[in-house]
């Protein structure tokens, strides 16, 4: 089966209208040569789940709404060298109280850490993913469009037991709402599931994919 993804992670959160126009034009071009292939379309702000409602109504019945999830970022990206303000000695457990997560997140850009400020959120666990995905789930259901999480995962610097707990929680929500999903990543890129770091928990993770 061949599917197309138009673009990986439109960064600017303020170009939803422009992105929809580009997506519509691109889908039209693809349909001239691949009329029956699925086309994945993600929203702005790094394919954020909350951007799904900003996408156009589906252009045909082979459109899939796509989003990514690495929340809470202070856990999944702890010690990540590419994150501004992140240090090599930064440690974060999962789960932990919402207060601890918010306190730990204050040293980073608030927009990047926005998930833990989701309105009505009371704890970090399955409830976090339910709250984050709520608008995307509702939009997909109303428009009868499949919903797919094209990237999610935990950096190889996080505690192994906590990594398993994170995968269990997000997987639980994927199953509940029938959200397709693909973990990032198979190997390398600091998230590789078959890399030595994950060997101790590999079978547990495989069961949660």
N, C-alpha and C positions, 0 to 999 in steps of 0.2 A: 504494500500500500504506500502510495506517495502522497505526502501532504506538504504544504508550503507554509512557512512563517514569514510574514512580510518584513519584519525588522525586529531585532533584539533590543529591547529596552530603550524606548524614546525617553531621554533624560528630562528635558524641560517639562515641568508640570503645567505650563501655561500655553501649550500649543495643541490642545485637544481638537479644536476646530480645524486647524491646518493639517493635523495628522489624519483626521477623518477624511479630508478631501484627498490626501495622498493615497490613503488606503483604498478608497472607492475607485480611484483611477487605476491603481495597481491590480485590484481584484478583476476589474473589467479586462485588463490586458491578459491576465492569467487565464481567464475563462475562454479566451480565444483559442488557446492551445490545450487547456486542461479543464474541460467543463465539469468533470465529475470529482475532481480532487478536493479534499478538505483544505481550507485555508485558515490558519490560526492568526488572530489579530489581538494584540495586547494593547493596553492603554499607556498613557503618558506616565511620567514620574517612575521610571524604571519598571514598567509593567506592574505597577502597584495594583493590588486587588480593588482598592477603593476607586480606581480610575475606570473600571469596567463599565459603570453606568454612563460614562462620558462617551463611550463608543457609539457609533451609528447603529441604527436598527440593522439586523442582518441583511445583506444584499441578496442572499439566496439560502437554500437549506443545507449548504455545505460549509457554512461559516462556524468557527469555533472561537469563543472568547477565551483568551489566554491571560494568565497572570503569573507572577513569581512571588515566592514567600521565603524570606529569611528572618522572620521575626521570632522573638525580639532580637534586634541586630546586635545588642551588647552581648548576647549569648552566642549566637551563631557566627559572629565575626570577631570574637575576642582574640586579641593579639595579632589581628590582621595588619600586616605592614602597610597596606595601601589605604587604610582608614585614617583620615586626619584626626590627630589627637589620641589615637590608640597606642598603648605602650606594650612592650613585651612582657611586662609583669601584671597585666590586667587579667583578673580572674572573675568569672561569673558562673554561678550554678543555675541549674534548671531542675525543677522550678524553684522559685523563691518568691517572697512576698512582693506585691506590686510596689510597695513603698521602697523596697531595696532596689528594684529595677529602675524606678524613677530617679532615685538618688544617684545610682551608678551612671545613669544616662545624662545627667546634667552637664557633664564635662564635654559632651559631644553636641554637634549641631542638632537642634530640636526637631527640624524637619526630617532628618534621617532617622531619628528615634521616635517619630510620631506615633507608632503603633501602640506604645504603652500609655499613650495619652488618649486612647480611644474612649469616647464618651460612654459612660455606664460600665466600664471595665472595673472589675473588683478583684480579680486574681489572675495570675499568670499560669496558664494551663490550657486545657481544651477550650475553655471559655474565651481565651484570647483569640484563637483561630476562628471560633464561631462569630465573634464580634467583627473581626477583620474581614471575613468573607461574606458577611450578611448582605451587604448591598450588591455584591457581585452575584450571589446566589439568587437574590430576589430578581435582579435584572435578567439573568439568564432564564429563570423560570417564566417570567412575564413575556419574554420574547421567544421562548422555546428554542434557545441556543445552548449547545453543549458547553460546559465550563471545564477548563483544563488548567492545572498548575504545571507549567512547563519547566519550572526550576524551583527546587527547595533543597535545603541541606544544612549541615553543620560543619564548620571548619575543623581541621584535624588538631587544633590546639585546645579543644573543649574536653572536659572530663568524659570518659567513655560511658559511664553509667547515666550521666545526664543526657548525653547524645541519644541513647536508647529511649529515655523517657520523652525527649522532644519528638522523636520519630513516632512513638506510640500515640502521642496526643494529636499531632497533625494528621496522622493516618486515620485515626478515629473519626475526625471531622470529614476527611475526604470520603470515607466510606458512607457516613451518615447522609451526605448530600450528593453522593454519586459524582464526585469531582475526579476527572482523570488526572493523572499525576506522573511526573518523571523527575527523579532525584538528580541533583547536580552534585557530583559528576561521577562517571564510571571510573576514571583514573586521573591522577595528577590534579593540578590547579588548586591544591590545598584542601580539596573536598573529596578526593578520590576514594570511592567505596572499596576498591580492591587493593588499596595501598596498605603497607604494613601497619600503620597506625590503627586501622579498624579491624585487624585480624581477630582480636579477642571477641569482638561483638558482631562480626560479619554475618554470621548465620541469623542472629537476632534482627539485624537490619534488613536482610534479604526477605525475611518473613513480613516485614512492614513496608515493602515496596509495592 
